[in-house]
Amino acid sequence: MSDTPRRAPALSLLLSLAWTALEAALLALGLGSFDRLTRDPRAIALLVLFAATGMLLSVRRPTRAQDMTEKRPDPAAMAVLFVIPLVTPMIAAFGARAALFTLPHANTVSWCGVALVAAGLFVRISAMLQLGARFSPLVSLQREHALETRGWYAVVRHPGYLGALLATLGTSLAFGSALATPLPVLMFVAQRLRIRDEEALLAERFGDEWREYARRTGALLPRPPRGR
């Protein structure tokens, strides 16, 4: 089985930096200016987390195998999962700047949100690295794909999605406004559509092994132990 050529590390790093620059520009738009961005510690903390995540993936992202069984994903769900993490910081920052839906104890909530972003990104990236070459942005399986049930996957079936959801929820709270909080809900709906497609493919491939694994784990939250 052959692999797709690995993207040059320098190019991957450059693309990561360009993406971080886009996130910074959108965040500055939400805050009102780049000057306000540079003076807002919450914005700086978020950008550091986003940049560190992007740089880590640029050097650690595994080569994706060519020999894949793929299923056409729901395009609307894919668009939502792409756009929401990008625009949530901007909308949350704008909510704070315009004093819309300000939350009680806004400063404390803000930093709790930043901490939730860090936790969510940690879960997502470590889950992606655990999958290695089996990770794909598409709904797909390799010919010799093994069902992952260790580590994070022993707790929930889709820890990468859980991490992304936690990070988006944290971002929506990171400026002390509730304006962006509907976005994680919309993201959750899109994730459920994506999970439906992925799990149909997994059930077709792994049969009883998948059904037993799904019986003892939750999709996004740990399943309480069943009584004997």
C-alpha positions in Angstrom: 0.0 0.0 0.0 1.5 3.3 -1.0 1.1 6.6 0.8 0.4 10.1 -0.5 3.5 12.3 -0.6 4.1 14.1 2.7 3.8 17.8 2.5 7.1 19.6 3.0 7.4 20.7 6.6 8.3 24.2 5.7 5.2 24.5 3.5 3.0 23.0 6.3 4.5 25.5 8.7 3.9 28.4 6.3 0.3 27.4 5.8 -0.2 27.1 9.6 1.2 30.6 10.1 -1.1 31.9 7.3 -4.1 30.3 9.0 -3.1 31.9 12.3 -2.8 35.2 10.6 -6.4 34.8 9.3 -7.6 34.0 12.8 -5.8 37.0 14.1 -7.4 39.3 11.5 -10.9 38.0 12.2 -10.3 38.4 15.9 -9.1 42.0 15.4 -12.2 42.7 13.4 -14.3 41.5 16.3 -12.4 43.5 18.8 -12.4 46.6 16.6 -8.7 46.9 15.7 -5.3 45.2 15.8 -4.3 47.6 18.6 -7.1 46.3 20.8 -6.1 42.7 20.0 -2.5 43.3 21.1 -3.8 44.8 24.4 -6.3 42.0 25.2 -4.7 39.2 27.1 -7.5 36.8 26.3 -7.1 37.4 22.6 -3.4 36.9 22.9 -3.9 33.6 24.9 -6.3 32.3 22.2 -3.9 33.1 19.4 -1.0 31.4 21.2 -3.1 28.3 21.6 -4.3 28.3 18.0 -0.7 29.0 16.7 0.8 26.3 18.9 -1.8 23.8 17.8 -1.3 24.6 14.1 2.5 24.4 14.4 2.3 21.0 16.2 0.1 19.6 13.5 2.3 21.0 10.7 5.2 18.9 12.0 3.4 15.9 13.4 0.4 15.4 11.0 0.8 11.8 9.7 0.8 10.8 6.1 -2.6 9.9 4.9 -2.9 6.5 3.1 -4.2 6.4 -0.5 -6.0 3.0 -0.1 -9.1 4.3 1.5 -12.8 3.5 1.5 -14.6 6.8 1.5 -18.2 7.9 2.0 -19.5 11.2 0.6 -19.9 13.5 3.7 -22.8 15.8 4.2 -21.6 19.1 2.6 -23.7 21.3 4.9 -22.2 19.6 8.0 -18.7 19.9 6.6 -19.2 23.6 6.0 -20.5 24.2 9.5 -17.6 22.2 11.0 -15.1 24.3 9.0 -16.7 27.8 9.5 -17.8 27.8 13.1 -14.4 27.4 14.8 -13.1 30.2 12.5 -15.8 32.8 13.2 -16.6 32.0 16.9 -13.7 34.1 18.3 -14.7 37.1 16.2 -18.3 36.9 17.2 -17.5 36.4 20.9 -15.1 39.4 20.8 -17.6 41.6 19.1 -20.2 40.6 21.8 -17.8 41.9 24.5 -16.9 45.0 22.6 -20.6 45.9 22.0 -21.5 44.9 25.6 -24.1 42.4 24.3 -25.3 39.5 26.5 -22.5 40.1 29.1 -22.2 37.2 31.4 -22.1 37.4 35.2 -18.5 37.4 36.5 -17.4 38.0 32.9 -13.7 38.2 33.6 -13.7 34.8 35.5 -15.9 33.3 32.8 -13.5 34.6 30.2 -10.5 32.8 31.6 -12.4 29.7 32.3 -13.3 29.8 28.6 -9.6 30.1 27.6 -8.8 27.2 29.9 -11.6 25.1 28.2 -10.1 26.0 24.8 -6.7 24.6 25.9 -8.3 21.5 27.3 -10.3 20.9 24.2 -7.4 21.4 21.8 -5.3 19.0 23.9 -8.0 16.3 23.7 -8.5 16.9 19.9 -4.8 16.9 19.0 -3.9 13.9 21.2 -6.8 11.9 19.7 -5.6 12.8 16.1 -2.1 11.8 16.9 -3.3 8.6 18.5 -5.1 7.7 15.2 -1.9 8.4 13.2 -2.4 7.7 9.5 -5.9 6.5 10.1 -7.0 10.1 10.7 -8.8 11.8 7.8 -10.9 14.9 7.4 -13.1 12.7 5.2 -15.5 9.9 6.2 -13.1 7.1 5.3 -11.4 3.9 6.3 -8.2 2.2 5.1 -8.2 -1.3 3.7 -6.3 -2.5 6.8 -7.9 0.0 9.2 -7.9 -1.2 12.8 -10.7 -0.2 15.2 -9.1 2.1 17.8 -10.4 1.4 21.4 -7.5 2.6 23.5 -6.6 5.8 25.3 -9.2 8.5 24.7 -11.1 6.0 22.5 -11.7 3.7 25.5 -13.7 6.6 27.1 -15.6 8.0 24.1 -15.9 7.0 20.5 -15.1 10.4 19.0 -12.7 12.3 21.3 -11.5 14.5 18.4 -15.0 15.9 18.0 -15.4 16.2 21.7 -12.2 18.2 21.9 -13.3 20.5 19.0 -16.7 21.0 20.7 -15.0 21.9 24.0 -12.6 24.3 22.3 -15.5 26.0 20.5 -17.5 26.3 23.6 -14.5 27.8 25.4 -13.9 30.3 22.6 -17.6 31.4 22.7 -17.1 32.3 26.4 -13.6 33.7 26.2 -14.6 37.3 26.1 -17.4 37.2 28.8 -20.3 37.6 26.3 -23.0 35.0 25.5 -23.4 36.3 21.9 -21.5 33.4 20.4 -22.8 30.6 22.6 -25.4 29.3 20.0 -22.5 28.4 17.7 -21.3 25.4 19.8 -24.9 24.1 19.7 -24.9 24.3 15.9 -21.5 22.7 15.8 -22.9 19.8 17.9 -25.7 19.3 15.5 -23.3 19.1 12.6 -21.1 16.7 14.5 -24.0 14.4 15.1 -24.6 14.3 11.3 -20.9 13.5 10.7 -20.9 10.9 13.4 -23.9 9.2 11.9 -22.0 8.8 8.6 -18.8 7.7 10.2 -20.5 5.1 12.4 -22.5 3.7 9.5 -19.1 3.0 7.8 -17.6 1.6 10.9 -20.5 -0.7 11.6 -20.4 -2.0 8.0 -16.6 -2.7 8.3 -16.3 -4.1 11.9 -19.7 -5.6 12.5 -20.1 -7.2 16.0 -16.7 -5.7 17.1 -18.1 -2.2 16.5 -21.5 -2.9 18.1 -19.8 -4.2 21.3 -17.5 -1.2 21.4 -20.5 1.2 20.8 -22.5 -0.5 23.5 -19.9 0.3 26.2 -18.9 3.8 25.1 -20.7 7.1 24.4 -20.3 9.0 21.2 -19.1 12.3 22.8 -19.6 11.7 26.5 -18.5 8.8 28.7 -21.3 6.3 29.2 -22.1 5.5 32.8 -21.2 2.0 33.9 -24.1 -0.4 33.7 -25.2 -2.3 36.8 -24.6 -6.0 36.9 
